[in-house]
Amino acid sequence: MPAAHTKSIALTGELSAWVDELVDSGEYGNASEVMWAGLRAMKDQRERHAAELEEIRTRIRRGAEQARSGDFAAGSGEEAVRRAFDEGIKRAGG
């Protein structure tokens, strides 16, 4: 795949050696492929992180709206927390 834009980067000796190992092993064809894979992984991680944060924000907003409308879990706060943890464990397959 031809590069649309050329960038020059500086690597530590350790990272440079690792890139060389990945290319020498045949896992990647050249150093650019190693960098592309690393950048794609970082982009994917950031996108997952952003989606997780948005899900947390959505749940917080939903909880705040429920609290404002008086829609509270039955029982004491401790009981509600226990139920929430039990439900989370069930969903996780535990």
N, CA, C and O atoms as a MOPAC input file, in Angstrom:
PM7 MOZYME 1SCF
protein

 N      0.84900 1    -1.16300 1     0.00000 1
 C      0.00000 1     0.00000 1     0.00000 1
 C      0.89900 1     1.23100 1     0.00000 1
 O      1.66000 1     1.41900 1     0.94900 1
 N      0.84100 1     2.07200 1    -1.02300 1
 C      1.70500 1     3.25400 1    -1.06300 1
 C      1.28900 1     4.26100 1     0.00300 1
 O      0.10300 1     4.45500 1     0.27400 1
 N      2.28500 1     4.89100 1     0.59300 1
 C      2.01800 1     5.88300 1     1.62700 1
 C      1.53700 1     7.17300 1     0.99700 1
 O      2.11700 1     7.65600 1     0.02500 1
 N      0.47400 1     7.72700 1     1.55400 1
 C     -0.03500 1     9.00600 1     1.07700 1
 C      0.79600 1    10.14400 1     1.64900 1
 O      0.99800 1    11.16300 1     0.98800 1
 N      1.26700 1     9.97600 1     2.85000 1
 C      2.06200 1    10.99600 1     3.53100 1
 C      3.22800 1    10.30400 1     4.22300 1
 O      3.05000 1     9.26700 1     4.86400 1
 N      4.38500 1    10.86000 1     4.09800 1
 C      5.56700 1    10.29200 1     4.74000 1
 C      5.82800 1    11.04700 1     6.03200 1
 O      5.80400 1    12.27700 1     6.05900 1
 N      6.07500 1    10.30400 1     7.10100 1
 C      6.40900 1    10.87500 1     8.40200 1
 C      7.72200 1    10.25900 1     8.84900 1
 O      8.00700 1     9.09200 1     8.57900 1
 N      8.49100 1    11.04400 1     9.51700 1
 C      9.73700 1    10.54700 1    10.09300 1
 C      9.53100 1    10.46700 1    11.59600 1
 O      9.07500 1    11.42800 1    12.21700 1
 N      9.86600 1     9.31900 1    12.18600 1
 C      9.68400 1     9.15300 1    13.62300 1
 C     10.98800 1     8.69500 1    14.25100 1
 O     11.83700 1     8.09900 1    13.58700 1
 N     11.13600 1     8.97500 1    15.51900 1
 C     12.30800 1     8.52800 1    16.27100 1
 C     11.84500 1     7.48500 1    17.27500 1
 O     10.87200 1     7.69600 1    17.99800 1
 N     12.54100 1     6.37100 1    17.31400 1
 C     12.21300 1     5.29000 1    18.24200 1
 C     13.35100 1     5.10500 1    19.23300 1
 O     14.51100 1     5.38600 1    18.93200 1
 N     12.99900 1     4.63000 1    20.41400 1
 C     14.04400 1     4.25400 1    21.35500 1
 C     14.75700 1     3.02800 1    20.78600 1
 O     14.23500 1     2.36300 1    19.89100 1
 N     15.92300 1     2.73600 1    21.29300 1
 C     16.65300 1     1.55500 1    20.83600 1
 C     15.85300 1     0.28500 1    21.03200 1
 O     15.85600 1    -0.60500 1    20.18100 1
 N     15.16600 1     0.21000 1    22.16400 1
 C     14.35700 1    -0.97600 1    22.47700 1
 C     13.22200 1    -1.15000 1    21.47700 1
 O     12.99700 1    -2.25000 1    20.97300 1
 N     12.50600 1    -0.06500 1    21.18900 1
 C     11.40100 1    -0.16900 1    20.23400 1
 C     11.90200 1    -0.42900 1    18.82300 1
 O     11.28300 1    -1.18400 1    18.07300 1
 N     13.01300 1     0.18700 1    18.45800 1
 C     13.59200 1    -0.04200 1    17.14000 1
 C     13.97500 1    -1.51300 1    16.97100 1
 O     13.72900 1    -2.10900 1    15.92300 1
 N     14.57100 1    -2.08400 1    17.99600 1
 C     14.96100 1    -3.49900 1    17.94900 1
 C     13.72700 1    -4.38000 1    17.83700 1
 O     13.74300 1    -5.38000 1    17.11900 1
 N     12.66900 1    -4.02200 1    18.53200 1
 C     11.44200 1    -4.82500 1    18.48900 1
 C     10.81200 1    -4.75600 1    17.09800 1
 O     10.35700 1    -5.77300 1    16.57300 1
 N     10.78300 1    -3.57300 1    16.50400 1
 C     10.26600 1    -3.44000 1    15.13700 1
 C     11.08900 1    -4.32700 1    14.20300 1
 O     10.53000 1    -5.04200 1    13.37000 1
 N     12.41900 1    -4.28200 1    14.34200 1
 C     13.28100 1    -5.12200 1    13.51000 1
 C     12.97500 1    -6.60100 1    13.70900 1
 O     12.93100 1    -7.36000 1    12.74000 1
 N     12.76400 1    -7.01700 1    14.95300 1
 C     12.42800 1    -8.42400 1    15.23700 1
 C     11.12600 1    -8.82700 1    14.55700 1
 O     11.03500 1    -9.91000 1    13.97700 1
 N     10.10800 1    -7.95400 1    14.62600 1
 C      8.81600 1    -8.25500 1    14.01300 1
 C      8.93600 1    -8.39400 1    12.49900 1
 O      8.29600 1    -9.25700 1    11.89800 1
 N      9.74600 1    -7.55500 1    11.89200 1
 C      9.95600 1    -7.62600 1    10.44100 1
 C     10.79800 1    -8.85600 1    10.10500 1
 O     10.46500 1    -9.59800 1     9.18100 1
 N     11.89200 1    -9.08000 1    10.85000 1
 C     12.78100 1   -10.22600 1    10.58800 1
 C     12.05600 1   -11.55500 1    10.74900 1
 O     12.37600 1   -12.52700 1    10.06500 1
 N     11.07600 1   -11.59900 1    11.65700 1
 C     10.33700 1   -12.84800 1    11.88500 1
 C      9.35200 1   -13.14000 1    10.75500 1
 O      8.83400 1   -14.25100 1    10.64300 1
 N      9.10000 1   -12.13700 1     9.92200 1
 C      8.15400 1   -12.31700 1     8.82300 1
 C      6.72900 1   -11.96200 1     9.21200 1
 O      5.81600 1   -12.05300 1     8.39100 1
 N      6.53700 1   -11.55600 1    10.46700 1
 C      5.18600 1   -11.19100 1    10.90700 1
 C      4.69600 1    -9.94400 1    10.16200 1
 O      3.50400 1    -9.80500 1     9.88800 1
 N      5.61800 1    -9.05000 1     9.84100 1
 C      5.31300 1    -7.84400 1     9.08600 1
 C      6.31400 1    -7.72800 1     7.95000 1
 O      7.44700 1    -8.19700 1     8.06300 1
 N      5.89800 1    -7.10500 1     6.85900 1
 C      6.76200 1    -6.98400 1     5.69700 1
 C      7.81000 1    -5.90100 1     5.82400 1
 O      8.88200 1    -5.98700 1     5.22400 1
 N      7.49900 1    -4.87600 1     6.61000 1
 C      8.43700 1    -3.77000 1     6.78600 1
 C      8.04400 1    -2.96700 1     8.01900 1
 O      7.01200 1    -3.21900 1     8.64200 1
 N      8.89100 1    -1.99200 1     8.36000 1
 C      8.65200 1    -1.20000 1     9.56400 1
 C      7.35400 1    -0.40000 1     9.46700 1
 O      6.67500 1    -0.20200 1    10.47500 1
 N      7.00400 1     0.05900 1     8.27500 1
 C      5.75700 1     0.81400 1     8.12200 1
 C      4.54600 1    -0.02700 1     8.51000 1
 O      3.62400 1     0.47300 1     9.15400 1
 N      4.54300 1    -1.29300 1     8.12200 1
 C      3.42600 1    -2.16900 1     8.48200 1
 C      3.31000 1    -2.32100 1     9.99500 1
 O      2.20400 1    -2.36800 1    10.53400 1
 N      4.44500 1    -2.39900 1    10.67800 1
 C      4.43800 1    -2.48500 1    12.14300 1
 C      3.80000 1    -1.22300 1    12.71700 1
 O      2.94900 1    -1.30200 1    13.60300 1
 N      4.20500 1    -0.07800 1    12.22100 1
 C      3.68000 1     1.19000 1    12.72500 1
 C      2.18900 1     1.31100 1    12.43600 1
 O      1.42000 1     1.74800 1    13.29200 1
 N      1.77700 1     0.92100 1    11.21800 1
 C      0.35400 1     0.98200 1    10.87800 1
 C     -0.46100 1     0.11600 1    11.83200 1
 O     -1.51300 1     0.53500 1    12.31500 1
 N      0.03400 1    -1.10200 1    12.10300 1
 C     -0.68900 1    -2.00000 1    13.00600 1
 C     -0.78600 1    -1.39200 1    14.40700 1
 O     -1.83600 1    -1.45900 1    15.04700 1
 N      0.29600 1    -0.80800 1    14.87000 1
 C      0.28400 1    -0.18800 1    16.18600 1
 C     -0.67300 1     0.98800 1    16.26000 1
 O     -1.39200 1     1.15100 1    17.24600 1
 N     -0.68100 1     1.80500 1    15.21900 1
 C     -1.58400 1     2.95800 1    15.20200 1
 C     -3.03800 1     2.52500 1    15.09900 1
 O     -3.90900 1     3.12200 1    15.73200 1
 N     -3.31300 1     1.48500 1    14.30000 1
 C     -4.68900 1     0.97300 1    14.21400 1
 C     -5.14000 1     0.45900 1    15.57800 1
 O     -6.27200 1     0.71000 1    15.99200 1
 N     -4.26000 1    -0.26200 1    16.28100 1
 C     -4.60500 1    -0.78800 1    17.60300 1
 C     -4.87800 1     0.35200 1    18.58200 1
 O     -5.81200 1     0.27900 1    19.38000 1
 N     -4.06100 1     1.40300 1    18.52000 1
 C     -4.27000 1     2.53600 1    19.40900 1
 C     -5.58300 1     3.24900 1    19.07900 1
 O     -6.31500 1     3.65100 1    19.98400 1
 N     -5.87900 1     3.40300 1    17.80100 1
 C     -7.13500 1     4.03800 1    17.38600 1
 C     -8.32600 1     3.21800 1    17.86300 1
 O     -9.29000 1     3.77200 1    18.39300 1
 N     -8.26600 1     1.89500 1    17.67800 1
 C     -9.34900 1     1.01900 1    18.12900 1
 C     -9.53700 1     1.12300 1    19.64300 1
 O    -10.66500 1     1.19000 1    20.13100 1
 N     -8.43300 1     1.13500 1    20.37500 1
 C     -8.50000 1     1.23700 1    21.83600 1
 C     -9.15900 1     2.54700 1    22.25500 1
 O    -10.00100 1     2.56100 1    23.15300 1
 N     -8.78100 1     3.63500 1    21.61600 1
 C     -9.36800 1     4.94100 1    21.95200 1
 C    -10.85600 1     4.96500 1    21.62600 1
 O    -11.64600 1     5.52500 1    22.38600 1
 N    -11.24600 1     4.36300 1    20.50300 1
 C    -12.66000 1     4.33500 1    20.13900 1
 C    -13.46100 1     3.50000 1    21.13000 1
 O    -14.56900 1     3.88200 1    21.50900 1
 N    -12.90400 1     2.35200 1    21.55600 1
 C    -13.57400 1     1.52800 1    22.57000 1
 C    -13.70800 1     2.30300 1    23.87800 1
 O    -14.75900 1     2.28100 1    24.51900 1
 N    -12.63600 1     2.98700 1    24.26500 1
 C    -12.64500 1     3.76100 1    25.50000 1
 C    -13.71500 1     4.85600 1    25.43500 1
 O    -14.45700 1     5.05700 1    26.39700 1
 N    -13.79400 1     5.55500 1    24.31500 1
 C    -14.79600 1     6.61100 1    24.14900 1
 C    -16.20800 1     6.03500 1    24.22900 1
 O    -17.08800 1     6.64000 1    24.84100 1
 N    -16.43200 1     4.87400 1    23.61700 1
 C    -17.75500 1     4.24200 1    23.66200 1
 C    -18.10100 1     3.81700 1    25.09100 1
 O    -19.24200 1     3.96500 1    25.52800 1
 N    -17.10400 1     3.28700 1    25.81800 1
 C    -17.34200 1     2.89000 1    27.20500 1
 C    -17.67600 1     4.10600 1    28.06200 1
 O    -18.58000 1     4.04800 1    28.89600 1
 N    -16.95400 1     5.20700 1    27.86200 1
 C    -17.25400 1     6.42900 1    28.62300 1
 C    -18.65100 1     6.94500 1    28.31000 1
 O    -19.36700 1     7.38200 1    29.21100 1
 N    -19.04000 1     6.89900 1    27.05400 1
 C    -20.37300 1     7.35400 1    26.68300 1
 C    -21.44100 1     6.47600 1    27.33000 1
 O    -22.47200 1     6.97900 1    27.77500 1
 N    -21.20000 1     5.17400 1    27.38400 1
 C    -22.14300 1     4.25600 1    28.04400 1
 C    -22.25400 1     4.59500 1    29.53000 1
 O    -23.35600 1     4.59900 1    30.07900 1
 N    -21.14400 1     4.87700 1    30.18000 1
 C    -21.16100 1     5.26000 1    31.59600 1
 C    -21.94200 1     6.55800 1    31.77500 1
 O    -22.77200 1     6.66600 1    32.67700 1
 N    -21.67500 1     7.54200 1    30.91600 1
 C    -22.39400 1     8.82300 1    31.00800 1
 C    -23.89400 1     8.63100 1    30.81300 1
 O    -24.70300 1     9.24300 1    31.51100 1
 N    -24.25600 1     7.77900 1    29.86000 1
 C    -25.67400 1     7.50100 1    29.60100 1
 C    -26.31700 1     6.88000 1    30.82500 1
 O    -27.42600 1     7.25700 1    31.20300 1
 N    -25.63200 1     5.93300 1    31.44900 1
 C    -26.19200 1     5.28600 1    32.64600 1
 C    -26.31500 1     6.26900 1    33.80300 1
 O    -27.28700 1     6.22100 1    34.55700 1
 N    -25.34400 1     7.15500 1    33.94800 1
 C    -25.41400 1     8.16000 1    35.01100 1
 C    -26.59500 1     9.09100 1    34.76200 1
 O    -27.35200 1     9.39700 1    35.68400 1
 N    -26.75600 1     9.54300 1    33.52000 1
 C    -27.89600 1    10.41700 1    33.19100 1
 C    -29.21600 1     9.70300 1    33.47500 1
 O    -30.13600 1    10.28900 1    34.04600 1
 N    -29.30300 1     8.43400 1    33.07200 1
 C    -30.53400 1     7.66500 1    33.29000 1
 C    -30.81300 1     7.54100 1    34.78700 1
 O    -31.95100 1     7.69500 1    35.23000 1
 N    -29.76300 1     7.26100 1    35.56100 1
 C    -29.93900 1     7.14400 1    37.00700 1
 C    -30.36600 1     8.45400 1    37.63900 1
 O    -31.21600 1     8.47000 1    38.52900 1
 N    -29.78200 1     9.55500 1    37.18600 1
 C    -30.15000 1    10.87000 1    37.71500 1
 C    -31.60100 1    11.19200 1    37.36800 1
 O    -32.33500 1    11.72800 1    38.19900 1
 N    -32.01400 1    10.86900 1    36.15000 1
 C    -33.40600 1    11.10600 1    35.75200 1
 C    -34.36000 1    10.27000 1    36.59300 1
 O    -35.40900 1    10.75500 1    37.01500 1
 N    -33.99800 1     9.01900 1    36.83600 1
 C    -34.84600 1     8.15700 1    37.66300 1
 C    -34.94200 1     8.70900 1    39.08200 1
 O    -36.01700 1     8.71200 1    39.68200 1
 N    -33.81100 1     9.17800 1    39.61800 1
 C    -33.81700 1     9.73500 1    40.97500 1
 C    -34.69600 1    10.98300 1    41.03600 1
 O    -35.46800 1    11.15400 1    41.98000 1
 N    -34.58100 1    11.86000 1    40.02600 1
 C    -35.40300 1    13.08100 1    39.99700 1
 C    -36.89400 1    12.75100 1    39.95200 1
 O    -37.71600 1    13.46500 1    40.52600 1
 N    -37.22900 1    11.66200 1    39.26400 1
 C    -38.64500 1    11.29600 1    39.14800 1
 C    -39.11500 1    10.43300 1    40.31700 1
 O    -40.27600 1    10.02800 1    40.36600 1
 N    -38.20800 1    10.15100 1    41.26000 1
 C    -38.58500 1     9.36400 1    42.44000 1
 C    -38.57900 1     7.86700 1    42.20200 1
 O    -39.10700 1     7.11000 1    43.01700 1
 N    -37.99300 1     7.42900 1    41.10500 1
 C    -37.93800 1     5.99800 1    40.76100 1
 C    -36.68700 1     5.38500 1    41.38800 1
 O    -35.63000 1     5.31800 1    40.76200 1
 N    -36.83000 1     4.94100 1    42.63800 1
 C    -35.70500 1     4.37500 1    43.37600 1
 C    -35.85100 1     2.86100 1    43.49300 1
 O    -36.95800 1     2.32900 1    43.40500 1
 N    -34.73500 1     2.17700 1    43.68900 1
 C    -34.76100 1     0.73300 1    43.90900 1
 C    -35.40400 1     0.45100 1    45.26500 1
 O    -35.26500 1     1.22300 1    46.21400 1
 N    -36.09400 1    -0.64800 1    45.32600 1
 C    -36.75200 1    -1.03600 1    46.57800 1
 C    -35.71900 1    -1.45000 1    47.62100 1
 O    -34.64900 1    -1.96100 1    47.29300 1
 N    -36.06100 1    -1.22100 1    48.86400 1
 C    -35.19200 1    -1.65700 1    49.95500 1
 C    -34.17100 1    -0.60200 1    50.32200 1
 O    -34.22800 1     0.53900 1    49.86100 1
 N    -33.23500 1    -1.01200 1    51.16400 1
 C    -32.19800 1    -0.08600 1    51.61200 1
 C    -31.15500 1     0.09500 1    50.50700 1
 O    -31.13300 1    -0.65300 1    49.52900 1
 N    -30.29700 1     1.09200 1    50.67700 1
 C    -29.21100 1     1.30800 1    49.73200 1
 C    -28.30800 1     0.09600 1    49.66200 1
 O    -27.86700 1    -0.29300 1    48.58000 1
 N    -28.03300 1    -0.49500 1    50.79800 1
 C    -27.17000 1    -1.68400 1    50.83800 1
 C    -27.79600 1    -2.82600 1    50.05100 1
 O    -27.10300 1    -3.51700 1    49.30400 1
 N    -29.10500 1    -3.03100 1    50.21200 1
 C    -29.78500 1    -4.10100 1    49.47900 1
 C    -29.75300 1    -3.84200 1    47.96800 1
 O    -29.55700 1    -4.76700 1    47.18000 1
 N    -29.94200 1    -2.60700 1    47.58000 1
 C    -29.91700 1    -2.26900 1    46.15700 1
 C    -28.52600 1    -2.52500 1    45.56700 1
 O    -28.39900 1    -3.03600 1    44.45400 1
 N    -27.48700 1    -2.16200 1    46.32500 1
 C    -26.12100 1    -2.39500 1    45.85800 1
 C    -25.86000 1    -3.89000 1    45.73300 1
 O    -25.26500 1    -4.33500 1    44.75200 1
 N    -26.29900 1    -4.66800 1    46.71500 1
 C    -26.11900 1    -6.12800 1    46.63900 1
 C    -26.81400 1    -6.70600 1    45.41100 1
 O    -26.24500 1    -7.54400 1    44.71100 1
 N    -28.05200 1    -6.25900 1    45.14500 1
 C    -28.77100 1    -6.74500 1    43.96500 1
 C    -28.02500 1    -6.37600 1    42.68800 1
 O    -27.92700 1    -7.18300 1    41.76400 1
 N    -27.50000 1    -5.15000 1    42.64100 1
 C    -26.77200 1    -4.71000 1    41.45200 1
 C    -25.52600 1    -5.56300 1    41.24200 1
 O    -25.23400 1    -5.96200 1    40.11400 1
 N    -24.78900 1    -5.84600 1    42.31100 1
 C    -23.60400 1    -6.69300 1    42.18700 1
 C    -23.99000 1    -8.11500 1    41.78600 1
 O    -23.33800 1    -8.71700 1    40.93300 1
 N    -25.04200 1    -8.65100 1    42.39300 1
 C    -25.49200 1   -10.00100 1    42.04500 1
 C    -25.86900 1   -10.07900 1    40.57900 1
 O    -25.53700 1   -11.05100 1    39.90000 1
 N    -26.56500 1    -9.05400 1    40.08500 1
 C    -26.96700 1    -9.01900 1    38.66900 1
 C    -25.74100 1    -8.94100 1    37.78100 1
 O    -25.67700 1    -9.61300 1    36.75100 1
 N    -24.76500 1    -8.12700 1    38.16600 1
 C    -23.53200 1    -8.01200 1    37.38100 1
 C    -22.77400 1    -9.33600 1    37.32300 1
 O    -22.23500 1    -9.70300 1    36.27800 1
 N    -22.73500 1   -10.03900 1    38.42700 1
 C    -22.06800 1   -11.35400 1    38.47100 1
 C    -22.79300 1   -12.33700 1    37.55800 1
 O    -22.15100 1   -13.09100 1    36.82600 1
 N    -24.13000 1   -12.33600 1    37.59700 1
 C    -24.89800 1   -13.22400 1    36.71900 1
 C    -24.60300 1   -12.92200 1    35.24700 1
 O    -24.41200 1   -13.83700 1    34.44500 1
 N    -24.56800 1   -11.63700 1    34.90000 1
 C    -24.31200 1   -11.24300 1    33.50200 1
 C    -22.91100 1   -11.64100 1    33.06700 1
 O    -22.67800 1   -11.95400 1    31.90000 1
 N    -21.98100 1   -11.62800 1    34.01500 1
 C    -20.59100 1   -11.98000 1    33.69800 1
 C    -20.40000 1   -13.49400 1    33.64400 1
 O    -19.31700 1   -13.97900 1    33.31800 1
 N    -21.44800 1   -14.22800 1    33.96200 1
 C    -21.37100 1   -15.68700 1    33.90500 1
 C    -20.81900 1   -16.32400 1    35.16900 1
 O    -20.38200 1   -17.47400 1    35.14400 1
 N    -20.83500 1   -15.59000 1    36.27000 1
 C    -20.27200 1   -16.09100 1    37.53200 1
 C    -21.23800 1   -16.73500 1    38.42100 1
 O    -20.87200 1   -17.19100 1    39.50400 1

